[in-house]
Amino acid sequence: MPQWDPDLYLAFEKARTQPSIDLVARIDVDAPQRVVDVGCGPGNSTEVLARRWPDAQVVGVDSSAAMLDKARATHPEWIWVQADATSGLADLGTFDVVFSNAMIQWIDDQESLLRGMFAALRPGGVLAVQVPSTERMPIRMALVSLLATDRWSTRFEGVTAVHSRTARYYYDVLTTMTSEVELWVTDYMHVMPSHDALVQWYSGTGLRPYLDHLTNDDERSEFLAEYHDLVAAAYHPQRDGNILFPFHRIFFTARAA
């Protein structure tokens, strides 16, 4: 998994948190007793859950010690657990809400992951997930194009990248567990001040595994400069100089019987 930088991730906190706000608003559970945020990161999504259900026990789970350190420093009153989402949930008991924002795309076997998350639900509980769908987004396509060049094509062997799935995939997985499934997609139109900001955004997520792999500063700078040029060619400034950054996201909820 990538080495996460919570401060870099939170440089765009408002935009990154909005999908959590929108997803939590669609969760139909009255007065849950236990709520878990799987892949909680620095705790910005966990905070959304705690605001919605202030009387619930809120648990944040993440594999990154750096992210959890940031979360604990901000909200020491909540429960933070370092664990692997693919194997660590069973030890935490059951929940009325199992929530995950922008995490499962890092896991290849998402079907097994979702089955494990769904198994952690109490009767009537809800699994609620948001997953970025970047496969056809220019910011992702620029990376794919760069990785195909002679300079970089053999440089990143073994690097774990995101694993894109479709809404159809999630529907087929979820409906083997429950008939109460809702899916929807949203294109967020983020307003970015520059191409540098676009690169900074993606450096905190999709570029992270590749930047971690480049231990030489000069090599990392070269990679980022080439990526910046491709991003600049793909995203054109508006009249006011800002850049519109459409971001496609898949949402779904599934209720346990």
Disulfide bonds with the S-S distance in Angstrom:
none
